[in-house]
Amino acid sequence: MQASNTDEIYASVLHVLSEDRDGRVERLLRDILEWERLYPSKTPYDGFEWYDVHADPRTLNRLVTEKILHVQLKTNKSITYRAIDLDATQRAVKDYQGLLTPVEESTEIPSDLFSFVVGHDEKKELILRGLVSEEPVHFLLYGTVASAKTLILEDLGRLPQSHFVLGSALTRAGLFEVLYNARPRYLIIDELDKVADTESLTVLLSLMARGFIRETKYKRHRSLKLKTWVFASANVINVFSGALLSRFTPLRFRDYTLDEFVSVTVAVLTEQEKLSQALSLYIADKTAQVLETRDVRDAVKVARLLKTKNKADVDYVISIFKKQK
C-alpha cells in the first residue's frame, strides 16, 4: 500500500475516534485488530462478520465509508470485512490517547489576573469560572471599540500555555500550524471578525466542537486531539455562522464612561508603563478631553512617546496627536 494511503487511513481512524464520545468505536477497533491477529487472511474473501467483533452493522458501514474497512464478500446472507491497513489502524488507535495535550507546565492562574481591568465584574467572574472548569468553556468578547475587550485578552495572555494571535493575520493553514506546533491550553484571538476568509474558521469550529483538528493535503495528513480553551474578541458578530457562535459564551461590552476610562487608564499606565499616579491621571484626562477618545490604547501611545516624564512633554505629544486628527 502506498505511503500516502497509509497516512490517510491513519488520519481517518483518528478522525473517527475524535467523535467517539462513549468509547464504543475504540473498543470495536481493538476487537477488530485482535480478530485480525488471530485469523490472518487465507483467501481473498474471508473476513469477520458483525457478530465476530460484536459490532453494530451501521458502525461497520461507517468505517467502510471512512476507508478504514473493506468489504471482502457480500451475499444475501452475510457480509465479511477486513481492515484495509492493519499497521496504520493499530498505530492510530495506540497514538490516540497520546495525542491529548500533555499538561506538564504550570496551569496556575495568576492571582492578580484582571487586577487593572476596572468594572465588568460579572464578566470577569464568568471567565474565571470558565478557567477552572474541568472541560473547556469558550468566550467571545464583543462590542464597541475602546472597551475592555483587548485589555482582558492581553491579560489572559499571561496564562501559562497560552498563545495570542491576531484575527487579521489568521489563515486556515496558519491556525492549524499554531495549534499543531504550539498545542496551547489557551488560544487567544483578538479581532476574530477580521479574519479575511470565513472558511478558515472551520479549523476553529472543529477545535471547539470536538477538540480535534485535521489537515488533509496531498501526501500530508495530520491530526491532533487538543484540550484548549478559546478566548476571542470581535466588534461585530453577525459575520459568524450560527454553528460557531453556539460554541462561544458571548460577553457584550459597551463604551467606557469618562470615570471608567480614567480609572482603567490610570491602572494600566501605573501597572504596565510604570508611571506615577499623578502623571497617569494627567494623561488620562488629556486623552479624553483634548483627543476626545476613550481608547486606553491611545493613552498608552502617549505614555510611550514621552522623552521626559512630565506634564509639559505630555502636552507636547498630545498637541501633535491633535493635529493629526
C-alpha positions in Angstrom: 0.0 0.0 0.0 1.3 3.5 -0.8 2.5 5.7 2.0 0.0 8.4 1.2 -2.9 5.9 1.6 -1.4 4.8 4.9 -1.3 8.4 6.2 -4.9 8.9 5.0 -6.1 5.8 6.9 -4.2 6.8 10.0 -5.9 10.3 9.9 -9.3 8.7 9.2 -9.0 6.5 12.3 -8.1 9.5 14.4 -11.0 11.5 13.0 -13.5 8.7 13.8 -12.0 8.3 17.3 -12.3 12.1 17.9 -16.1 11.7 17.6 -16.2 8.6 19.7 -17.9 10.0 22.8 -18.5 6.8 24.7 -15.5 4.7 23.6 -17.5 2.2 21.6 -15.7 2.7 18.4 -12.3 2.5 20.1 -13.3 -0.8 21.7 -14.6 -2.1 18.3 -11.4 -1.2 16.6 -9.4 -3.0 19.2 -11.7 -6.1 18.8 -11.2 -5.9 15.0 -7.4 -5.7 15.4 -7.4 -8.7 17.8 -9.6 -10.7 15.4 -7.3 -9.9 12.5 -4.3 -11.0 14.6 -5.9 -14.4 15.4 -7.3 -15.1 11.9 -4.9 -13.9 9.2 -6.3 -13.8 5.7 -6.1 -17.0 3.8 -8.3 -16.3 0.8 -9.4 -13.1 -0.9 -12.9 -13.5 0.5 -12.5 -14.4 4.2 -13.1 -11.8 6.9 -15.0 -11.1 10.0 -18.8 -10.6 10.3 -20.5 -8.2 12.6 -21.1 -10.8 15.3 -17.4 -11.8 15.4 -16.5 -8.3 16.8 -19.8 -7.5 18.5 -20.4 -4.6 16.2 -23.4 -2.6 15.1 -23.5 -3.0 11.3 -24.1 0.7 10.9 -20.8 1.4 12.6 -19.1 -1.1 10.3 -20.6 0.7 7.3 -19.3 4.0 8.6 -15.8 2.5 8.9 -16.1 1.3 5.3 -17.2 4.8 4.2 -14.2 6.3 6.0 -11.9 3.8 4.1 -10.8 2.0 7.3 -12.5 -1.3 6.5 -13.1 -3.1 3.2 -16.0 -5.4 2.3 -14.4 -8.7 1.4 -17.6 -10.5 0.4 -21.3 -9.6 0.3 -24.0 -12.1 -0.2 -27.7 -12.3 0.7 -26.8 -14.0 3.9 -23.7 -12.2 5.1 -21.1 -9.5 4.7 -17.4 -10.0 5.6 -14.9 -7.2 6.4 -11.2 -6.7 6.7 -9.1 -3.8 7.8 -7.5 -2.1 4.8 -4.3 -1.2 6.6 -3.7 -3.1 9.9 -0.5 -1.2 10.8 -2.0 2.3 10.2 -5.1 1.4 12.2 -3.2 -0.1 15.1 -0.8 2.9 15.2 -3.7 5.4 15.2 -5.5 3.5 18.0 -2.3 3.4 20.0 -1.5 7.0 19.4 -5.0 8.4 20.0 -4.6 8.8 23.8 -1.1 10.1 23.3 -2.4 12.9 21.1 -4.1 14.5 24.2 -2.1 17.6 25.1 0.3 16.8 27.9 -0.1 19.2 30.8 3.4 19.3 32.1 3.8 23.1 32.6 2.2 25.0 35.3 -1.5 25.7 34.8 -1.8 28.0 37.8 -3.9 31.1 37.2 -2.1 34.4 38.2 -3.6 35.7 41.4 -3.6 39.2 40.0 -5.4 38.4 36.8 -7.7 41.3 35.7 -6.4 43.4 38.6 -6.2 46.6 36.5 -9.4 45.9 34.5 -11.9 48.3 36.1 -15.5 47.2 36.1 -17.0 44.3 34.2 -17.0 42.3 37.4 -19.7 39.8 36.3 -17.9 39.1 33.0 -14.6 38.6 34.8 -16.3 36.3 37.3 -17.6 34.1 34.4 -14.2 34.0 32.7 -12.5 33.0 36.0 -15.1 30.2 36.5 -14.5 29.0 32.9 -10.8 28.9 33.5 -11.2 26.4 36.4 -13.8 24.3 34.6 -12.7 20.7 34.0 -13.8 21.0 30.4 -13.1 24.0 28.1 -15.5 26.9 28.1 -15.0 29.3 25.2 -15.7 33.1 25.4 -16.4 35.7 22.7 -15.9 39.3 23.9 -17.8 41.6 21.6 -19.0 45.2 21.4 -17.7 48.7 20.8 -14.1 49.7 20.1 -12.1 51.0 23.0 -13.9 48.9 25.6 -12.1 46.4 27.9 -12.1 43.5 25.4 -8.4 43.7 24.3 -7.3 44.6 27.8 -8.8 41.4 29.1 -7.4 39.3 26.2 -3.9 40.7 26.8 -4.2 39.8 30.5 -5.3 36.3 29.6 -2.1 36.1 27.5 -0.2 35.9 30.9 -1.8 32.4 31.4 0.7 29.5 31.2 0.5 27.6 27.9 -1.4 30.4 26.2 -0.9 31.6 22.6 -2.1 35.1 21.3 -2.9 35.7 17.6 -4.5 38.5 15.6 -7.5 37.6 13.5 -6.4 39.9 10.7 -3.3 37.8 10.3 -5.1 34.4 10.6 -5.4 31.9 7.8 -6.6 28.3 7.9 -3.1 27.0 7.4 -1.8 29.5 9.9 -4.2 28.5 12.6 -3.6 24.8 12.0 0.1 25.3 12.3 -0.3 27.4 15.5 -2.4 24.7 17.1 -0.3 21.7 15.9 3.0 23.2 16.8 2.2 25.3 20.0 -0.6 23.0 21.3 -1.9 25.7 23.5 -4.0 25.2 26.5 -5.4 28.7 26.0 -5.9 30.1 22.5 -6.5 33.9 22.5 -7.7 35.6 19.2 -8.0 39.3 19.0 -10.2 40.8 16.2 -11.8 37.5 15.2 -14.2 39.3 13.0 -11.3 40.5 10.8 -10.4 37.0 9.6 -10.1 37.5 5.9 -11.6 34.2 4.8 -14.5 33.0 7.0 -13.9 29.4 5.7 -10.7 29.5 7.7 -12.9 29.3 10.8 -13.6 25.7 10.1 -10.4 24.7 12.0 -11.5 26.8 14.9 -15.0 25.2 14.9 -13.6 21.7 14.8 -11.3 22.5 17.8 -14.2 24.0 19.8 -16.8 21.4 18.9 -14.7 18.2 19.1 -11.3 19.1 20.4 -9.9 17.8 17.2 -8.1 19.3 14.2 -7.2 17.6 11.0 -5.2 18.6 7.9 -5.6 16.6 4.7 -3.4 17.6 1.8 -1.6 15.8 -1.0 0.9 13.5 0.7 0.3 15.3 4.0 -2.2 14.1 6.6 -2.0 15.3 10.2 -4.4 15.1 13.1 -4.3 16.2 16.7 -6.5 15.9 19.7 -6.4 19.1 21.9 -8.0 20.3 25.1 -8.0 24.1 24.5 -9.9 27.0 25.9 -10.6 29.7 23.3 -11.0 33.4 24.1 -11.8 35.8 21.2 -12.8 39.4 20.7 -14.9 41.0 17.9 -16.5 44.3 17.3 -19.4 42.7 15.4 -20.7 39.1 15.5 -23.1 39.0 12.6 -20.3 37.7 10.3 -20.0 34.4 12.1 -22.0 31.3 11.5 -24.6 30.1 13.9 -22.6 26.9 14.5 -19.5 28.9 15.5 -21.4 31.3 17.7 -23.2 28.4 19.5 -19.8 27.2 20.7 -19.0 30.5 22.4 -20.3 32.1 25.6 -20.9 35.7 24.4 -20.0 38.6 26.6 -21.1 42.1 25.4 -19.0 45.2 26.1 -20.1 48.8 25.8 -18.2 52.2 25.8 -16.4 53.3 28.9 -17.9 56.1 30.8 -15.5 59.0 31.5 -14.9 57.9 35.1 -14.3 54.3 34.0 -11.9 55.4 31.2 -9.9 57.4 33.7 -9.8 54.6 36.3 -8.8 52.0 33.7 -6.1 54.2 32.1 -4.5 55.1 35.4 -4.4 51.5 36.4 -2.8 50.5 33.1 -0.3 53.3 33.0 0.8 52.8 36.6 1.0 49.0 36.4 2.3 48.4 32.8 4.1 51.7 31.9 5.4 52.3 35.5 4.3 56.0 35.5 3.4 57.9 38.6 -0.3 58.1 39.7 -0.3 61.9 39.1 1.1 61.7 35.6 -1.1 58.8 34.7 -4.2 60.8 35.8 -3.0 63.8 33.7 -2.5 61.6 30.6 -6.0 60.1 31.1 -7.6 63.5 31.4 -5.8 65.0 28.4 -6.6 61.9 26.2 -10.3 62.1 27.0 -10.7 65.9 26.8 -8.2 67.0 24.1 -8.1 63.9 21.9 -11.7 63.2 22.5 -11.2 59.4 22.7 -11.7 56.9 25.4 -9.4 54.3 23.9 -6.9 53.2 26.6 -4.5 52.3 23.8 -4.3 56.0 22.8 -3.3 56.9 26.3 -0.6 54.1 26.3 0.8 55.5 23.0 1.2 58.9 24.6 2.9 57.5 27.6 5.4 55.5 25.4 6.3 58.6 23.3 7.4 60.7 26.3 11.0 61.7 26.5 10.7 63.3 29.9 8.0 62.1 32.3 6.4 65.5 33.0 3.2 67.3 32.1 4.8 69.6 29.6 6.0 66.7 27.5 2.5 65.1 27.7 1.0 68.4 26.4 3.6 68.4 23.5 2.8 64.8 22.4 -0.9 65.4 22.8 -0.7 68.5 20.6 0.9 66.6 17.8 -1.7 63.9 18.0 -4.4 66.5 17.9 -3.1 68.0 14.7 -3.2 64.6 13.0 -6.9 64.1 13.7 
